[in-house]
Amino acid sequence: MKGYKRVSLVNYLYIMPVLVLIGMIFIYPLIQVGILSFYDIRMGAQEGLFVGLDNYRLIFSEPVFWKSIKSTLIWTFCSLILQLIIPLGMAILLNQKLKGVHFIRTSILLPWIIPMVALAVSMRWMLMPGMGIFNEVLKNTIGTQINFLGSQSAAMPTLIVLNTWKILPFGTLLILTALQTIPEEIYEAARVDGANFWRQFIHITFPLLGKVIWFMGFLVLVWNFNTFDTIWLTTEGGPGHIMQTLPILVYRRAFKVFRLGEGAAIATIGAIFLIVVGVLYFKFLSPKRDNES
């Protein structure tokens, strides 16, 4: 028993640097933001006034907050669906023995390595009505133009597509790596038994990719929920409030109108939501272990 305790203690010592780093980068700032949410803090003021739950009561009474919740959920889950389905299809395609597939695997990294600032600025120009290249193509083909970033009906789908294109290489290469670990003998045996492509996907490919898709799903869910740069650099949360997600609302409340306490309260609500979603995700959607029936 003593030897077991000694080994356990040594194991904890090995991971202690990582735990300390997580505490400094994530846990301590989260606690500080939670504490600030109970104060009325104005930019430039030396001390904040303790107001208890007043910031939360004010936020929950504002229609703009609930609109931001709606925009955040639409943005997060629509992006999540696309960022799981499209990389899966791309990975299956790139796993085939096609001519030039190695070049395509390399070039698919391009969206991932382009800096977000450069991408956002260039896309604002390219999507601009009247002079953008996309609207020029539409004008010359179908005789009409679309205000991609200035229309409330088009801004959300446009940015979801842009965000998906940006994250596409990560998911594609992650799933492709997992696909290449599946023995080809399994597929050969399935083909001998008369299984077509769809049956192979349902009964072999998808079950064996379950853990990777589960892991990637949680990552992109958190990334999309916390997305700030893509939205702010293209629309600044507009038009209207259609693209004002929670991160955008936090930034505006804390650094545009300088109500730091209210901004901290909104950030705390977002953090609590992600923690709850994460707990439920790991509890109900975790793939079964190999030794579980």
N, C-alpha and C positions, 0 to 999 in steps of 0.2 A: 504493500500500500504506500509506504514511504517513497519507494522508487517511482511509483506511478505519479505521486504528487510532485516529485522532483522533475520528472519529465514534463508534466503539464506546466509547471512554472517556467521551465526553460522555453517551452513553446510560446508562452505568452511574452517572454522577454524578446524573442525573435520578432514578433509582430508589434512590439511596443513603439518603435519609431514610426510605423505607419499609423498607429492609433493616435499618437501625439500629433502627427501632421494633420490627420483628419479633424482632430479636436481644434487645432489652431485655425484651419482654413474654413471649416464648415460649422462645427458645433458652437464654438465661441461667438462667431459673428451672428449665428442664428439666435443665440440667447440674448445677445446685445440688442438685436433688432426687436425681439420680443419685449425686452424691457423698455426700449424707446417708445414702443407703441402705446404705453400707458401715460405718456407725457405729451404736453402741448409744447412742441419745440419749433421755434422759428429760426430761420437762417440768420446767423449773426448774434442771436441771443446767447448769453453766457450760460444760463441755467434754464431748464424746462420746468414747466408747472405740471405737477402730477394731477392727471384728470381721470384716472381709473379707466373705465370702459367707455368714456365719452367718445373717443376716436372711433371705436367699433360701432357704437350706436349711430354716429354721424354717417359712417361709411355705408352701413346697412340700410340707411334711410334714403340714400342717394340713388336715383334711377340709373345714373351713369355707371355706377358700380355693377349693377346687375346686367347692364348691357355689355360691360367688359367681361363678365363671367360668361355670358352667352357667346361672345366673339372668341374668347379663349377656348371654350369647349369645341366650337365648330372648327377653329383653326387646328387645335391639337388632334382631334380624332379624324378629321378628313385627311390631314397630313400623314397621320399614323397609318391609315388604311393604304394610301398610295405608296408609302415608304416601306410597306411590307410586301405588297402584291407585285409592284414593278421590279424591285430588286430580285425577288424570287424568280420571276419570269426571265429576267436578264441573266441571272446566274445559271439557270437551266440551259439557256441558249448558248452561253459561253462555255458551258461544260461539254458541248458537243465537239466533235472533231471536224471543224470547219476551216476553210482556207482563210488565212489572215486572222485567226482567232487570237493569236498571241499579241498582235498589234492592237486589236480592239481591247484586250484586257489591259494593256498599258495605257491606251488613250482614254479609257473610261475614268481614269484618275483625274482628268483635267478639271471637272467641276469642283472636286474636293480641294484641289491645291490653289484655286483662284481665290485671292483675298476677298472677303465679303464686302469690304468697302468699295473695291474696284468693280466688283460684280454689280452691286446695287446702283452705283452711279451710272455705269454703262447701260444697265437695264432701264433706268429712268429715261435716258435719252432715246433708247431704242423703242420704248413703248409709248413715247410721247405722241399725242395726236397731231397731225399736220406735218411732222418732220421725222418721226421715228420710222425705222426701217420696216417694222411689222405693219404699221398702218399704211405705209407706201405699198407694200405687197397686197394688203387687203383692198386698197383703193384701186389698184391696177387689175385686180382679179374679179372682185365682186362689187366694186364701186361704192364701198362704204368704209367707214373707219370706226374704231372702238377706242374709247377712252379707258384704257386698261387700268390705270392707277387712279383715275379721277372719278370713276363711276362706282356707286355703292353696290351695284350688282356684279361688277367685273373685278373689283379690287381684290376681294377675298380669293376667288378661284385663281386669279393671276399669281398672287403671292404664294398660294399653296403649291402651284406648279413650279414656281421658281425655287421654293424651299425644297421641294422634292427632288428637283434636278440637282441641287447643291449637295444633298445627302445621299443621292443615288449610289455613288461609288462605294461608300462605306458599307451599305447593306449588301450590294451586289458581290463585292469581294469577300465579305464575311460568309455569306451563304455559299459562294463558289468554293471557298476553302473547305467548308463542311461537306459539300457535294463530292469533292475529290477524295475524301476519306472513306466513301462508301465503296465497298468492293464491287468490281464489275461482275464478279461471279454471281452475285445475287440477282442482278438484272438478267444475266444469261439464263439462269434457272427459271426466272419468271417468264421470259420469252418462250422457253421450251414448253412451259405449261400453258401457253396461249395467251398470256397477259399482254394487252396493248399498252400504249404509252400512258393513257389515263389511269388504268388500273395499277401500273407500276408506280405512278406518282402518288396515288391514294394509299397504297398498301406498303410501299417501300420508301420512296423519297421523302414524302412529308413526315411520316413518323420518325424517321432517322434524323430529320432536320428540326424536330420539335424543340429541342433544347436551345439551338442556335436562334431560331425564330422567336422563342420566348425571351431570351436574353436581349436580342435586338429590339423587340417590341417595347420592353421597358426602357431601354436607353433612348429610343427616338421619342417615346411618350414624354419623358422628362425634358429632353432637348426642345421639343416643340412647345411644350408648356412654358418654358423659360426663354423662348426666342425673343430677342430684342432688336438685334442689329438689322436683320432682314427687313423687319416692318418699319423701324424708325428711319432707316436710310432711304427707303423708297416712298413711303406715304406719311411718315410721322404719326401714324395712328388714324389717318383719315382714309377716305373722305368722310366727314362727319365723325362718328365714333365707330364706324364699321370695323376698322382694324385696330381699335384701341383695346388690346388684350391687357391682362393684369400687369405684366412687366412695363408696358407703355404707361399705364395709369400710375404705377408706382413712380416712374421717372418724372412724369408731369407733376404729380402731387408733391414730390419731395424736392425737385430741382427746377421746376418752372414756377410754381406758386410758393415754394419754400415752406411747406407744411410737413416737416420731417416726421412728426408723430403720426400723422395720417398715412403718409407713405409707408412708414414702418408697420402700421397696422395692416395695410393691404398686403405687404410682403409677408407678414406673419400668417395671414389667412391663406395665401397661396402656398406657403410652406406646409401648413397643417393639411391642406387639401392633398398635396403631393405625398405626404407621409401616410395619410389614410389610404390613398390609392395604392401606394407601394405595398403597404401591409396586406391589403385585399388581393393585390396582384400576386404576391408571393404565396399567399395562403390558398387561393382558389385556382390559380392558373399555372402553378409550378408543375413542370412535367414530372411524371412518376419516375422513381429510380428503377434501375434495371432489375433489382431484386424484389420490386413490389409488383403485385398482380393487379 
